[in-house]
Amino acid sequence: MTTTATPSSSVALTRILAVGSLVGLIVLGLAWEMWLAPVRPGGSWLALKVLPLIVPLAGLLKNRMYTYRWVSLMVWLYFTEGVVRAWSDVLPLSRALALLEVVLCLVLFVACAFHVRLRLRNAAAQHPTGTASS
């Protein structure tokens, strides 16, 4: 009996969480810096911070393992920004948005880490090495 290439429900869930939180970070970054609580009235150039987040979106949608790995490292830049702005921004709305950014970053990191771990575990289970014949 052969195994199919369909992902397990856990892998599919981590993929949905990763893509959803990445899209959430993109939307949050744009809305935050353009309309909700921009640094300057009328929007700011700080909205360009979402451009690096758009790059891995295609890789996550194509389910590329390498993208999940490097996104889990890149997300810590946005996590750091969220922590700093949650601590230092004057506007309560901006602080709340920064905390939302921190939560989305944590969800993205955990989803990417578990996604990679589950896919590697599934690949090892499908192709065991060194099996002895009975």
C-alpha positions in Angstrom: 0.0 0.0 0.0 1.4 3.4 -0.9 0.9 6.6 1.0 -0.6 9.6 -0.6 1.0 13.0 -0.8 -1.9 14.7 0.9 -0.8 16.7 4.0 -2.0 15.7 7.4 -4.6 18.0 9.1 -1.9 19.3 11.4 0.3 20.3 8.6 -2.6 22.0 6.8 -3.6 23.8 10.0 0.0 25.1 10.5 0.0 26.3 6.9 -3.3 28.1 7.3 -2.1 29.7 10.5 1.2 30.8 8.9 -0.4 32.3 5.8 -3.1 33.9 7.8 -0.8 35.5 10.4 1.5 36.7 7.6 -1.4 38.3 5.7 -2.6 39.7 9.1 0.8 41.3 9.6 0.8 42.8 6.1 -2.8 44.3 6.6 -2.0 45.5 10.1 1.2 47.2 9.0 -0.5 49.0 6.2 -3.6 50.0 8.2 -1.6 51.0 11.2 0.8 53.3 9.3 -1.7 54.7 6.8 -5.0 55.2 8.7 -5.3 53.8 12.2 -2.4 55.4 14.1 0.3 56.7 11.7 3.4 58.4 13.0 2.5 61.5 11.0 -1.1 62.6 10.2 -2.1 61.4 6.8 0.1 58.4 6.8 3.8 57.8 6.8 6.5 56.1 4.8 6.8 53.6 7.6 4.1 51.7 5.8 6.9 50.4 3.5 7.9 48.1 6.3 5.4 45.6 5.0 7.2 45.1 1.7 9.6 42.5 3.1 6.6 40.5 4.3 5.1 40.3 0.8 8.2 38.5 -0.5 7.6 35.2 1.5 3.9 35.2 0.9 4.3 33.4 -2.5 6.6 30.8 -1.0 4.2 30.0 1.8 1.3 29.8 -0.6 3.4 27.4 -2.7 4.2 25.4 0.5 8.0 25.7 0.1 9.8 24.4 3.1 12.7 26.8 2.8 10.4 29.8 3.0 8.9 28.5 6.3 12.4 28.2 7.7 13.6 31.7 6.9 10.3 33.4 7.7 10.5 32.0 11.2 13.8 34.0 11.5 12.7 37.2 9.8 9.5 37.5 11.9 11.6 38.4 14.9 12.4 41.8 13.4 8.7 42.6 13.4 8.3 41.1 16.9 11.0 43.5 18.1 9.3 46.5 16.5 6.0 45.5 18.2 7.6 45.1 21.6 9.4 48.5 21.3 6.3 50.3 20.1 4.0 48.7 22.7 6.4 49.9 25.4 7.2 53.4 24.0 4.3 54.7 21.9 2.2 57.4 23.4 -1.2 56.7 21.8 -3.2 53.8 23.4 -4.4 52.7 20.0 -0.8 52.5 18.7 0.1 50.4 21.8 -2.8 48.0 21.1 -1.8 47.7 17.5 1.8 46.9 18.6 0.6 44.2 20.9 -1.5 42.8 18.1 1.7 42.8 15.9 3.5 40.9 18.7 0.7 38.2 18.9 0.7 37.8 15.1 4.4 37.4 15.1 4.3 34.7 17.7 1.5 32.9 15.9 3.6 33.1 12.6 6.7 31.8 14.3 5.0 28.9 16.1 3.1 27.9 13.0 6.3 28.0 10.8 8.2 26.0 13.4 5.6 23.3 13.8 5.0 23.2 10.1 8.6 22.4 9.4 8.8 19.9 12.2 5.6 18.1 11.1 6.7 17.9 7.5 10.1 16.6 8.4 8.5 14.0 10.7 6.1 12.9 8.0 8.8 12.7 5.4 10.9 10.5 7.7 7.9 8.3 8.4 7.2 7.8 4.7 10.9 7.1 3.8 12.5 5.2 6.7 16.2 4.6 6.3 18.0 1.5 7.4 14.9 -0.8 7.6 15.8 -4.4 7.9 13.7 -6.9 5.9 12.3 -9.8 7.9 
